[in-house]
Amino acid sequence: MLILALFATGLSISYAQGFEPPAEDKAVVYFVRPSGMGAAINFRYFDNDQYIGKFNGAKYMRYECEPGEHLFWARSENRDWITAELEAGKIYIVECKAQMGGFKARVQLVPVGQEDAKAMKKIAKLVNKKEPVDITEEELAEMNAELTEYIQESLEKYETKFKNERPVLHISPEMAYGK
């Protein structure tokens, strides 16, 4: 009986972190790196013209935002882009995959739906085990000021070149986790 009680307590603790829903009028996107590949390399993340954070290794970032249309992108040796249509009160997941690059890891953003059981298992294990990366308002303000020119140049390249070179992956409202 004691073992059963300890097991049940352990389960509730391990799932206590888990996927935290957004405020009722917001959406939340989890940017997740479940693999340790390219662990030393930070990927920087953006929501359209705003820097929203960075992290390396097998970690994740929880980003609460306004519902609606978004252009998320990440920077490493390359830049990768993903569009999104987010609904209020919903959770969305983007797997941030590290790939071999010329000098450092390249980044690829991939939307993950609940039907992708293999990816969800790896992601849930990470989210249930670790706290999200913490980004302070001060760091966000400092980096947004520092990267203003780079962000504008990147968005211009997206509009004039990147979105026409290959299909850009998309997060649709029905891809929400825990519908």
N, C-alpha and C positions, 0 to 999 in steps of 0.2 A: 504494500500500500504506500509506504514511504517513497519507494522508487517511482511509482506512478505519479505521486504528488510532485516530486522533484522534476520529473520529466515534463509534466504539464506546466510547471512554473518556468522551466527553461524555454519551452515553446513560446509562452507569452512574452518573455523577455526578448527572445530572438526576433519575434515579429513586431515588437514595440517600435523599433526604428522604422523599418519597412517604407513603403510608399505613402507619404503624407499627402492627403488631398489639399488642394488650394482653398483659399478663401472662396466663398460662394460666387463672387463676381469676378474671379480670376481663373486662369488656367495655369498648369504647372508642366514644365518640361524637365525631364531627367536626362542629362547628358552623362552617359555611362561608358567607362572603359573597363570592361570586365577582364581583359587580357593584360598581362604584364609586358607584352611586346612593346618595345620602344619606351620602356618605363622611365628612362631618364629625361625624356623629351616632354616639355610642356606643350600642350595644345592650348591656344587662346581661342575663346569663344565670343561670338558677337550676335546680337539681335539687330538686324538691319544696320543702323549707324551707331550702335552702342556696344561698347566692350562690356561683357557680362561676367568674365572670369577666366581662370586658367587652372589647369592641374595636369599632373603627370601620373604615370603608372596606373595600377588597378584601383581607381577611385571613381567618384561621381560627383556631380553638381546638380543641385535642385534649383531650378529657375522659375519663379512665379512671375507671371506677366498678364497683361491685358489679353482677353480673348480676341480672336480675329486673325487677320492675315499677318504673317511674319516671314522674314527672310533670315534664317539662321545660317551662320557660316563659322568655319574654324580655320585657324592658321597654324601651319607648321612649316615644313619645307615647301608646301603647297598651300592652296586654299581650297576648301570644299564647301558647297552650298546646299541648302535644303529649304524648300518652301513649306509653309504650314498654314493650315486653317484650323484654329483652335477654338474650342467651345468652353464657356465658363463652367467651372466646377469639375473639369476633367483633367486627367493625368495622361501625359504623352511621354514616350521614351525614344531617345536617339542614341544608338550605339555609335561610339566614336572609335573607329578601328584604326590601329597603327599599321602602316604598310612600309615595306622597305623603300628607302629613298636614296638619293645620291649621296647626301651628306648627313642627313638625319631622317627620322621617321616622317612619313607622309601621313596625312589624316584623311579619312573617309567617313562621312556622316551617313548613317543608315537608319531610317525609321524602323521601329520594332513594334509589331502588333502582337496581341495576345496569342494569335494563332501560331506564332513562331515559338513553339514550346522549348526548343533547345536553347535559343538565345534568351528567352525569358527565365529559364532555370538558372543560367549563369548570372544574369543581371539581378534576379531576386536574391540570390545567394550573397552577392556583393552588397546590395542595398540593405539587406537584413543584418549584415555583419558589421558594416562600417557606418560612421556618421558622414554626412555630405561635406564636401570641401566648403570651408567658410570664407567668404569674400566680404571684406568690410566695405562700407559706403565710401570711406576715405580712399581705399585702394581703387575702387571703381572710378571715382571722380578723378584721381590722379592719372590713371591709365587712359581714361577717355580724353583728357586734356592732352596727354602725351601722344596719343594715336590719332588725333583728329585728321591730320593730313593723310595718313596711311589708310584710314577707314574710307575717306572720300575717294581716294584713288582706287581702292579695292572695289567699291560699289560701282564706280564708272567702268572698270574692267568687267565686272559682272554684267552690266547692262549692254556694253558694246561688244563683248567677246564671249565670255564664259557661258552664259545661258543659251547661246546659239551653237556652241561646240558639241554639246552632248546633253542628253536629257537630265534635268535636275529632279532629284527625288522629292517626294511630297508627303507630308503628314496630313491625312484627311481626318475630319472629325470622328469618323467611325473607327479610327485606329486607337482610340482612347483605351487606357488600361483600366480594368475593373469596371467596365460599362455598367 
